[in-house]
Every structure is written in structure tokens, then in C-alpha cells.
Amino acid sequence: MTEIEKKSRIPPNSKESEMMVLGCMLTSINALNVAADRLAALDFYYTEHQTVFSALKLAYVSDKPADIHLIAEELKRQGKLESVGGVSYLTTLAQYAGTSAFIEEYVDLIREKSILRRMIHTAQGIEKVALEDPSDVAAVLDEAQTQFFQISQETQRSPGVTIKDLISGLRAEAKIPYLKELQERQQTFKERDPNAPNVTGVPTHFIDLDRMLNGFNPSNLMILAARPAMGKTALMTSIAENICFRNDIPVAVFSLEMSASQLLHRMVCSQAEVESEKIQTGSLNGAEYQRIVAAVNKMQKHTMIIDDQPGLKITDLRARARRLKEAYGIGFMIIDYLQLISGSGTMRAQENRQNEISEISRMLKNLARELDIPILCAAQLSRKVEERQGHRPMMSDLRESGSLEQDSDVVMFLLRREYYDPYDKPGLAEVIVAKNRHGAVGSVHLAFRKELAQFANYTPIQSQAEAAKGNKQAFASFSPDE
């Protein structure tokens, strides 16, 4: 190959794939979410494509719609519309778009070409340094290895980690040796507030539930399942309120069933302890109004994001969750509820609903690990519960897929007996922990305040004999010796 041929060689690129991805992003919200989340402007080879992608990425980050007109207006505002070929080129891109179902394959093609170009650029830089005949060859070799390793780390997942590296702290999440981390935990335990929850995960402030689950731990996918009208949304909302307003942890709520205003109404009722009907009709006395004002002012000081977009695809939900993690640093997420989420739209998942639910549960578990936060997802139970004596739920009652019990770390069922019989333990709810990958299983009881749609800690009522015995023991030290 001659020197002229070498200089004229074009770096790896695929103009058709770049046009296909940009066209899909201009015409499909799902393609916009997937491509904007996985690509950067520099992954595109052509300058005009980098400019168009940057405008689309801005729309994605700002959670705004994107089509030919809106992107053209944004590029015009930036003074870059003519440099990309004007509105006519944007129209060409939109017409060039293929089916958005294959957007991930197109994205992978662009990523692969981008990696090859980075490798060539890095190799050229190393070649230039090596031709200068440096005195410290070991340093140059180390720098070359470092640069290629960085490319490898950004494009490939880690092949694994040795126990030695974990114990020494070299690859540990805390970045300190295991024994030193254990010593710090001991010290923190000794210095902690006696009234603080004794859990390592995120405390829900439901004492018995925290004791059994050790709080909600990062990267865990938890399923809360029950029959309709059993109180799933109320319990999840109560947990979200405790974590957000009492722990001051940013919380994301994906509500596919209720609107944001309806959820806000429930939270105000719960926080102010004012009946829903009174707020709806406005029949409030002075004290109740003041409680609502105090609750609203308190709620405004914390970060809770409610996404009430109905019919979300799992790919859209994952993209939005990543965006919320980046923008707000969310530490907990709830989804209400799983059966209302649509699959990614691939042919394999559309074969039947069971495959689709399996795909959704698997992707939610991966999302929990990726964001390193606990995710609580509501799910419906099948009608078999209604036919069973005692109506006690079982793992096999999870609707449409057995993969839910496989992918989840915790599976909980909610049972209120008064739903079936108004005189059977009214105001009492039972949370059945049927699966707990990291601890014990069993049941805990919670109090349910129906008028407020609120759950609270349950304290059993003592009999008079038990109360008298407790009082005698409590005051024994003040009594003269018999």
C-alpha cells in the first residue's frame, strides 16, 4: 500500500447507521430514549450528525418532545441549522428512519465504529510518542496500556473480581479493606442514637418490617403483591413518605395507575391526618387547615418525583429512571404497578404476556443493580386467592409469570381480612414476607387507617392482667421491700 493510499484511508464509520439512528430519534420517543441514553455526540463520525444528536440529547435531558420542527427551531436558535443542511436534511433523516424496534442494533453499530476510531486515534498518539525515541520506555509503555485499558473499561464489563481484591479494598465498593470497614461499622454502632432504627438498609420506619428485612437494601428488587383494593398503593405511598420525608432521601414514583395529583392528595391526607373527603369538599375546621399547611410546607422541603405517564414501556421507564438518578440522585424507587408496564416491543417478548413479564422483571432487577438503589414494585395476584380457604396468598399466585419470584430479592403479600369480612380484624393488615433472599421470612402486622389511606406501626392491645403485671414490674424499684 502506498503512502498516499494510507493517508487517504477513511476511519471506520457507517453513515447509513448514523442517519438511521437520528431518523428514528426524530420519529420515535422510544428510540430517542434508548439512543440518547447509550450514545454520546462524539460517537458520530460526521460533524452535522454530532450537531443534530446534541440537539436531540438536549431534548432528552430536558424531558421535552423532539420532532423535525422542534429540533429545527433549537438548531436555528443555536445558529447551526444551515450548517447541518437545513430543514430539508432533517426531513431526509426522518424519511431514512427504519423501524425503531431495531434501534439497539443500530446503536451498537455506531458504538463499534466509534470504538475502532478511538483505538486508531490512541494508537496514532502512541506511535508519535514512540517515534520520538523517549528515554523512559517503561513510562511510555505504561501510558499506552492505560489508554487502551480505559477504552476497554468504558466498553466492556468487568470479567469478575477476586476475593483477595475485595478483602484488601482494591475492588471493594467502600474502597477500604474489609476489616477496617467492619471496625468502622462497630464504632458507628456504638455511637449511634439509641432511638435510631437498627438496620443497615434504608429504614421504612415500620419497625417490625425493618427488623425482618433489615431495611430496604440497595440493588434489591422487591415485589409487593395483593388483590385489587387491598391497599397496595396506600402501603407503597406510606413507605415512600417515610423514606422521603423522614429519611430525607430523594424518591422516584412511577405511577401508571393514578395521576400525580391523586397521589399528592393521598400524601397530604396522610401527612396532615385529615380525612380525604374533608379535603375534597373543603369542609375543614381551623385546626385541620393548619395541619394541612404545616404538612405541605414540610413536604416541599424534600425531593419526590412523580412520573404518572401511563402505558410506559420498560425501556422508557429505565431511561427515565437513569435520568432521575443523574438529575436528583434518587435513593429509592417505587412502581405502581408491574402489569401496567409494556415490554420492549421485540418480537420474542410479544409472543405471549408471560415472556413479556419475564423480560420486564429481569430488566427491573438489572436496573436496581445498575442504579444501586432499592426498587419496590407492586403486582397483582391471580383470582385463585379468592377461592382458597382463608384467602392467604402464595408465591404461585403471582400473575402471568413465575420469573417474578426468581428475579426478585424480596416478595411480600398484603392481606387485610376485613376486605372479605368487615368484622374479621378490622383496621389490621398483615404483610407476609414469602421470600427474602438475605434474611428471614414470616409475617408482620400493620395498622390500616382506611379514612386516611395510611398504614402505621401496629401495637397489640394488652389485657388488663398484662398491663397490671407490667405496671408492677415498672414500679418495683420504688416500692419498699416486702
DAQUINOR-V465951 format. One record per residue. RES is the residue in one letter. SS is DSSP state (a for helix, b for strand, c for the rest). PHI is phi as a letter, one per 30 degrees, with the letter a starting at -180 (NA if undefined). D_LAST is the distance of its C-alpha to the last C-alpha in Angstrom with 2 decimals. Layout:
res = <RES;RES>
ss = <SS;SS>
phi = <PHI;PHI>
d_last = <D_LAST;D_LAST>
//
This chain:
res = <M;T;E;I;E;K;K;S;R;I;P;P;N;S;K;E;S;E;M;M;V;L;G;C;M;L;T;S;I;N;A;L;N;V;A;A;D;R;L;A;A;L;D;F;Y;Y;T;E;H;Q;T;V;F;S;A;L;K;L;A;Y;V;S;D;K;P;A;D;I;H;L;I;A;E;E;L;K;R;Q;G;K;L;E;S;V;G;G;V;S;Y;L;T;T;L;A;Q;Y;A;G;T;S;A;F;I;E;E;Y;V;D;L;I;R;E;K;S;I;L;R;R;M;I;H;T;A;Q;G;I;E;K;V;A;L;E;D;P;S;D;V;A;A;V;L;D;E;A;Q;T;Q;F;F;Q;I;S;Q;E;T;Q;R;S;P;G;V;T;I;K;D;L;I;S;G;L;R;A;E;A;K;I;P;Y;L;K;E;L;Q;E;R;Q;Q;T;F;K;E;R;D;P;N;A;P;N;V;T;G;V;P;T;H;F;I;D;L;D;R;M;L;N;G;F;N;P;S;N;L;M;I;L;A;A;R;P;A;M;G;K;T;A;L;M;T;S;I;A;E;N;I;C;F;R;N;D;I;P;V;A;V;F;S;L;E;M;S;A;S;Q;L;L;H;R;M;V;C;S;Q;A;E;V;E;S;E;K;I;Q;T;G;S;L;N;G;A;E;Y;Q;R;I;V;A;A;V;N;K;M;Q;K;H;T;M;I;I;D;D;Q;P;G;L;K;I;T;D;L;R;A;R;A;R;R;L;K;E;A;Y;G;I;G;F;M;I;I;D;Y;L;Q;L;I;S;G;S;G;T;M;R;A;Q;E;N;R;Q;N;E;I;S;E;I;S;R;M;L;K;N;L;A;R;E;L;D;I;P;I;L;C;A;A;Q;L;S;R;K;V;E;E;R;Q;G;H;R;P;M;M;S;D;L;R;E;S;G;S;L;E;Q;D;S;D;V;V;M;F;L;L;R;R;E;Y;Y;D;P;Y;D;K;P;G;L;A;E;V;I;V;A;K;N;R;H;G;A;V;G;S;V;H;L;A;F;R;K;E;L;A;Q;F;A;N;Y;T;P;I;Q;S;Q;A;E;A;A;K;G;N;K;Q;A;F;A;S;F;S;P;D;E>
ss = <c;c;a;a;a;a;a;a;c;c;c;c;c;c;a;a;a;a;a;a;a;a;a;a;a;a;a;c;a;a;a;a;a;a;a;a;a;a;c;c;a;a;a;c;c;c;a;a;a;a;a;a;a;a;a;a;a;a;a;a;a;c;c;c;c;c;c;a;a;a;a;a;a;a;a;a;a;a;c;c;c;a;a;a;c;a;a;a;a;a;a;a;a;a;a;a;c;c;c;a;a;a;a;a;a;a;a;a;a;a;a;a;a;a;a;a;a;a;a;a;a;a;a;a;a;a;a;a;a;a;a;c;c;c;c;c;a;a;a;a;a;a;a;a;a;a;a;a;a;a;a;a;a;a;a;c;c;c;c;c;c;c;a;a;a;a;a;a;c;c;c;c;c;c;c;c;c;a;a;a;a;a;a;a;a;a;a;a;a;a;a;c;c;c;c;c;c;c;c;c;c;b;c;c;c;c;a;a;a;a;a;a;a;c;c;b;c;c;c;c;b;b;b;b;b;b;c;c;c;c;c;a;a;a;a;a;a;a;a;a;a;a;a;a;a;a;c;c;c;c;b;b;b;b;b;c;c;c;c;a;a;a;a;a;a;a;a;a;a;a;a;a;c;c;c;a;a;a;a;a;a;c;c;c;c;a;a;a;a;a;a;a;a;a;a;a;a;a;a;c;c;c;c;b;b;b;b;c;c;c;c;c;b;a;a;a;a;a;a;a;a;a;a;a;a;a;a;a;c;c;c;b;b;b;b;b;c;a;a;a;c;b;c;c;c;c;a;a;a;a;c;c;a;a;a;a;a;a;a;a;a;a;a;a;a;a;a;a;a;a;a;c;c;b;b;b;b;b;b;b;b;c;c;a;a;a;a;c;c;c;c;c;c;c;a;a;a;b;c;c;c;c;a;a;a;a;a;c;c;b;b;b;b;b;b;c;a;a;a;c;c;c;c;c;c;c;c;b;b;b;b;b;b;b;b;b;c;c;c;c;c;b;b;b;b;b;b;b;b;a;a;a;c;b;b;b;b;c;c;c;c;c;c;a;a;a;a;a;a;a;a;a;a;a;c;a;a;a;c;c;c;c>
phi = <NA;d;d;d;d;d;d;d;d;c;e;e;a;b;d;d;d;d;d;d;d;d;d;d;d;d;c;b;d;d;d;d;d;d;d;d;d;c;c;b;e;d;d;d;d;d;e;d;d;d;d;d;d;d;d;d;d;d;d;d;d;d;h;c;d;b;b;e;d;d;d;d;d;d;d;d;d;d;i;b;d;d;d;c;j;i;d;d;d;d;d;d;d;d;d;d;d;c;d;d;d;c;e;d;d;d;d;d;d;d;d;d;d;d;d;d;d;d;d;d;d;d;d;d;d;d;d;d;d;d;d;d;h;d;d;c;d;d;d;d;d;d;d;d;d;d;d;d;d;d;d;d;d;d;c;b;d;d;d;k;b;d;d;e;d;d;d;d;j;d;c;d;d;d;i;b;e;e;d;d;d;d;d;d;d;d;d;d;d;d;c;d;d;e;d;d;d;d;b;c;d;d;d;c;i;c;e;d;d;d;d;d;c;i;i;c;c;e;i;c;c;c;c;c;c;a;d;e;i;d;j;d;d;d;d;d;d;d;d;d;d;d;d;d;d;c;c;h;c;d;b;c;b;c;c;d;c;c;d;d;d;d;d;d;e;d;d;d;e;d;d;d;h;b;d;e;d;d;d;d;d;i;d;c;c;d;d;d;d;d;d;d;d;d;d;d;d;d;d;d;d;c;c;b;c;c;c;c;d;d;i;d;d;d;d;d;d;d;d;d;d;d;d;d;d;d;d;c;i;e;c;a;b;b;b;b;b;d;d;c;d;c;d;d;j;d;d;d;d;d;e;a;d;d;d;d;d;d;d;d;d;d;d;d;d;d;d;d;d;d;d;h;b;d;b;c;b;d;b;c;c;d;d;e;d;d;d;d;d;i;h;d;d;b;e;d;d;d;d;i;a;d;d;d;d;d;d;d;d;b;b;b;c;c;b;c;d;d;d;c;b;e;c;c;h;d;i;c;b;c;c;c;d;d;b;b;d;c;a;d;c;l;b;b;c;b;d;c;c;d;d;c;h;b;c;b;d;c;c;d;d;d;d;d;d;d;d;d;d;d;d;d;d;d;c;d;d;c;c;d;d;d>
d_last = <109.64;111.38;109.70;110.57;108.93;105.76;105.54;106.23;103.47;100.95;97.22;95.47;94.82;95.02;96.38;96.19;92.47;91.77;93.74;91.99;88.49;89.39;91.07;88.02;85.77;88.07;87.97;84.54;81.06;79.67;82.30;81.51;77.81;78.51;81.35;79.87;76.64;78.38;81.46;82.32;85.56;86.84;86.64;89.77;93.07;95.17;94.57;95.05;92.47;89.97;90.56;90.11;86.97;85.46;86.01;84.43;81.46;80.98;80.86;78.32;75.99;76.34;75.63;79.00;81.58;84.61;88.09;91.66;91.85;88.49;89.07;92.62;91.35;88.80;91.51;93.85;91.23;90.97;94.78;94.84;96.12;99.72;98.80;97.25;100.28;99.36;98.14;100.71;98.99;95.56;97.23;98.71;95.28;93.83;96.76;96.32;92.75;92.18;89.33;85.99;84.38;85.73;84.64;82.41;85.43;87.52;84.77;84.55;88.33;88.14;85.23;87.13;90.23;88.16;86.57;90.03;91.30;88.38;89.10;92.78;91.95;89.55;92.11;94.83;92.70;91.99;95.69;96.65;94.29;95.47;99.14;98.56;97.99;94.67;93.86;90.21;90.66;87.03;85.77;88.22;87.18;83.48;84.22;86.23;83.43;80.91;83.07;83.60;79.94;79.01;81.37;79.82;76.25;77.16;78.93;77.04;73.47;71.80;72.55;68.99;66.69;65.72;62.14;63.16;64.15;60.89;58.71;60.83;60.63;64.40;64.28;60.63;59.83;57.68;60.57;58.24;57.33;54.69;52.32;52.62;51.83;48.72;47.61;48.13;46.01;43.16;43.53;43.68;40.52;38.61;40.02;39.72;37.88;34.45;35.37;38.80;39.56;39.27;42.72;46.02;48.27;48.78;45.50;45.95;42.56;41.79;38.69;38.71;42.51;42.45;39.88;42.12;45.46;44.37;46.15;49.87;51.68;55.20;58.20;56.28;57.91;55.36;56.32;54.48;56.01;55.63;57.75;59.37;57.25;53.99;53.17;54.50;56.01;52.94;50.65;53.16;53.57;49.81;49.69;52.77;51.26;48.06;50.07;52.65;50.78;47.43;48.69;52.04;54.00;57.50;57.65;60.75;60.85;63.78;63.78;66.58;65.37;64.31;66.03;64.57;64.32;62.37;59.88;59.57;58.88;56.03;54.52;54.76;53.05;50.21;49.81;50.10;48.20;51.01;52.44;55.71;57.60;56.90;58.33;61.33;62.19;61.20;59.02;56.49;54.68;54.29;50.81;51.89;55.05;53.18;50.85;53.99;55.58;52.54;52.42;56.18;56.08;53.28;55.14;58.35;56.79;56.37;58.95;59.26;62.67;63.49;66.58;67.43;70.83;71.22;72.75;72.17;73.56;71.27;73.68;73.51;69.71;69.56;72.07;70.19;66.85;68.48;69.89;66.50;64.96;67.75;67.73;64.03;62.17;60.25;57.08;56.43;58.72;58.40;61.22;61.29;62.57;64.23;66.59;68.28;69.42;72.97;74.08;76.36;79.41;80.76;82.62;80.25;77.21;79.12;79.90;76.81;73.57;71.51;73.38;72.93;69.15;69.04;70.99;68.76;65.48;67.00;68.26;64.92;63.17;65.85;65.38;61.63;62.42;65.30;63.37;60.16;58.00;55.90;57.84;56.25;58.81;58.43;60.19;60.97;60.02;62.50;62.53;61.32;57.76;58.63;59.86;56.84;54.07;51.03;53.24;51.38;53.68;54.86;56.74;59.96;59.78;60.80;64.18;67.52;66.51;64.42;64.95;62.13;59.53;61.45;61.98;58.59;55.57;53.07;53.64;51.27;51.59;50.35;49.40;48.45;48.16;48.77;52.28;53.10;50.85;49.67;46.68;45.53;42.78;44.45;43.80;42.65;44.83;44.63;46.19;47.16;47.87;50.43;51.79;50.34;52.60;50.10;46.75;44.82;45.80;43.75;42.86;41.08;40.50;41.65;41.65;45.18;46.09;49.45;50.58;50.30;51.35;48.32;45.79;42.29;39.13;37.31;33.59;32.40;30.79;27.21;26.36;23.87;21.41;21.83;21.53;18.26;16.83;18.32;16.96;13.32;13.99;16.00;13.57;10.49;11.65;11.90;8.44;6.28;3.75;0.00>
//
